[in-house]
Amino acid sequence: MAVAGPRSSPRGALCRQLPLTFLVFSVAGEACKNVIFNVPSKLQVDKMVGRVNLKECLRSADLIQSSDPGFRVLDDGSVYTASALVLSDKKRSFTIQLSDTKKQTHKEIPVLLEHQKKVLKKRQTKETVLRRAKRRWAPIPCSMQENSLGPFPLFLQQVQSDAAQNYTIFYSISGRGVDQEPLNLFYIERDTGNLFCTKPVDREEYDIFDLIAYASTADGYSADLPLPLPIRVEDENDNKPVFTEAVYNFEVSESSRLGTTVGMVCATDRDEPDTMHTRLKYSILEQTPRSPGLFSVHPSTGVITIISHYLDREVVDKYSLIMKVQDMDGQFFGLTSTSTCIVTVKDSNDNAPTFRQNAYEASVEENAFNVEILRIPVEDKDLIKTANWRANFTILKGNEHGNFKISTDKETNEGVLCVVKPLNYEENHQVNLEIGVSNEVPLTRDVPRVTAMNRALVTVHVKDLDEGPECSPQAQYLQIKENLAVGSNIKGYKAYDPETKSSNGLRYKILHDPKGWLAIDEISGSITTSKILDREAVPTKHGLYNITVLAIDQDGRSCTGTLAVNIEDVNDNAPEILQDYLTICKPKMGYTDISAVDPDEPVHGAPFYFSLSNPSPEINRLWTLTKVNDTAARLSYQKNAQFQEYAIPVTVKDRAGQSATKILRVNLCDCTHPSQCRLASRSAGVVLGKWAILAILLGIALLFSVLLTLVCGVIGTKKTKRLPEDLAQQNLIISNTEAPGDDRVCSANGFTTHTANNCSQGFCGTMGSGTRNGGQESIEMVRGGHQTLESCRGAGHHHTLDSCRGGHTEVDNCRYNYSEWHSFTQPHLCEESIRGHTG
């Protein structure tokens, strides 16, 4: 199957010149034999008629010619029409001349063109459709011009199938533009295969149509495979370029150099990219103000740059540019568009501030301060209210003593000259100042440096006033030793009259003396000690004791000054130990450190010397002092020191020999942390109220009554009753006595007898000793060895089994039961009762 179409059309379809094959019958197998082509009656120019196998006739042919100028033959044997032809019913013939110029060989191929009407047969049911492999149809590139003027329908090309030589073929197409949007834009003649377009097409909307052609027989069989038919829409320059913005706004500094980029304009074109239709060129049509020309635009990129030095904001602060863009690379027939570009010139500091005058005068009264004396205006052409315009004033000369200050009024940009420190007429009647002015920001580099600072002279006249006394210097210094005798006279404070430079006629008075230590002579201003000065008594500022003094002249005018007294230190204070009570946990802590301070000056202070002051033999044997540093010592104990509180006298001496002794209370405690001993000592030191003591006494009386009743009852019933077996097995007798002393038991006769600290043969018993908790005592009878009461004596008549010394002692930790206890105590109670009664 093949496609054929016209070569060209002024505003119609345009098909590329590719071989378009008609149905051809040729005798290709017979070299140099007659060739017959069956062709239509009308032939258009540059249409293929058929193909001849030239190699079979003369393989070495290098020259091919046609005897008929209406036809031309290509090297591959294809025969094309050289002009449009109309064939009559008669046959038309011509020869193809082949020559081998090297071998001088010539051959001819006769060609016969016949125009006859083909009688197409119908395809039988069992007959297969003719499909010739080398005649398969392929997509033939074809195009049409957008916005074509017609006439419509516009012929584009013809589609033919090889099977049309033998069968009746019907053609159809599908795709966008046929059965897809836009609908019915293309159609094909069912019988001839001619393809037509029905209306103009806009390439910017549809740039290509991918159609598919079909060939089928009358009974619906496909004569060939579907043929892709791409129809490309050729672009026409029907869209003018358009700027992306109607108005562009750019800013550029007036101090910009040549070639500085101002901004970039950009335009778009809907026509086909990468063609002349979209090749844009930019230009500047007009600049307002017109002169001089300051800007240029790159024709391809649209970048606007500066091309002149005459950019001055103070002359013109805004420019308007009419920008033009044209397609077809700027050719005169290209389409154009315009836009406006506003260029705002930003201010640069290219103008220095200048004084309106070269010299100014002002006056001020002496002793006046914080007063404005002059306003100095300046001129600056730069943009107002900006750093390029605001002035910065400086006093270049004449203000060595800091009497003046100049600042800028932010609203008026004037320099405001003020006196901030009083002037003295007697010292200087007139002051000459040199004032400089510049901007807050430096000038641009293109401005000469000589104009960066403008100068002016200011003459300040000082007016004389009748002044009071002057305390100068205001602070006067004096040195006095502490502990100086009362009434000692020292040189004091002096003021003077600024007019006469004399102190005659002035009177002095102390306005403030923190401790009232000093007095001042009213006429001479000398100082007398009224009390003994103590350096350590008052806090001093920078080591000085300040007194405020008032000086008064005969007219009552006054001034005040400060007399700064440096009190020299005397070694009148001994060092002092900081600690009073110390706790040492034995054996965890082997020592404790003590430290001392001295309020005197360092020259009379450390290093300190620590020592034990006349200690008792026991203290001297158990405790030692060693040096830690200049202000601390270490107190250590011996391993055999007992747990108790010690009173240790310690003497500390400074470098000048002043010393002090302090008795330290040191608690050597069995603890793991000192806080445990402090808690125990606080518990032991609780003081009971009178009602608590009364309640305790009543409880003791009641307890003794109960014990007396029990003892008497046991004695009275001993011979008649025995205690229950479970009572006899008791192992512990508890006596709740809340006060210290010996425990007593009443006998049957009613006498009170001592039972504690008694020893009998074979055992030693203790009562009232042992563990005490909250004032209560527990009594235990301990089975002993070969000891008696007499062998258990100790200091203070406090006996325990541990105090028994001598022979072999065996201790049984089990307690006696009640029956053993009763049998032992009853005879002794009776003996003691008789002794007490007879005594």
Salt bridges, closest charged atoms under 4 A:
ASP46 OD2 - ARG7 NH1 3.11
ASP46 OD1 - ARG72 NH2 2.97
ASP68 OD2 - ARG92 NH2 3.11
GLU114 OE2 - LYS91 NZ 3.06
GLU127 OE2 - LYS121 NZ 3.95
GLU204 OE2 - ARG203 NH2 3.20
ASP219 OD2 - ARG123 NH2 2.70
GLU234 OE1 - ARG232 NH1 3.01
ASP235 OD1 - ARG203 NE 2.90
ASP235 OD2 - HIS277 ND1 2.48
GLU236 OE2 - ARG11 NH2 3.29
GLU272 OE2 - ARG232 NH2 2.71
GLU286 OE2 - ARG290 NH2 3.39
GLU314 OE2 - ARG313 NH2 3.08
ASP347 OD1 - ARG313 NE 3.01
GLU361 OE1 - HIS461 NE2 3.76
GLU372 OE2 - ARG375 NE 3.03
GLU379 OE2 - ARG356 NE 3.74
ASP409 OD2 - ARG375 NH1 2.99
GLU411 OE1 - LYS385 NZ 3.29
GLU414 OE1 - ARG375 NH1 2.95
GLU434 OE1 - LYS397 NZ 3.82
GLU434 OE2 - ARG455 NH1 3.15
GLU440 OE2 - ARG390 NE 3.21
GLU440 OE2 - LYS410 NZ 3.49
ASP466 OD2 - ARG557 NH1 3.49
GLU522 OE2 - ARG507 NH1 3.55
GLU536 OE2 - ARG535 NH2 2.91
ASP553 OD2 - ARG557 NE 3.26
ASP555 OD2 - ARG557 NH2 2.92
ASP569 OD1 - ARG535 NE 3.09
ASP569 OD2 - HIS604 ND1 2.88
ASP580 OD1 - LYS662 NZ 2.34
ASP593 OD1 - ARG634 NE 2.88
GLU601 OE2 - ARG535 NH1 3.09
ASP630 OD1 - LYS627 NZ 3.67
GLU645 OE2 - ARG665 NE 3.06
ASP742 OD2 - HIS754 ND1 3.76
GLU777 OE2 - ARG772 NH1 2.56
GLU780 OE2 - ARG815 NH2 2.65
GLU810 OE2 - HIS808 NE2 3.04
ASP812 OD2 - ARG783 NE 3.20
GLU832 OE2 - ARG835 NH1 3.30
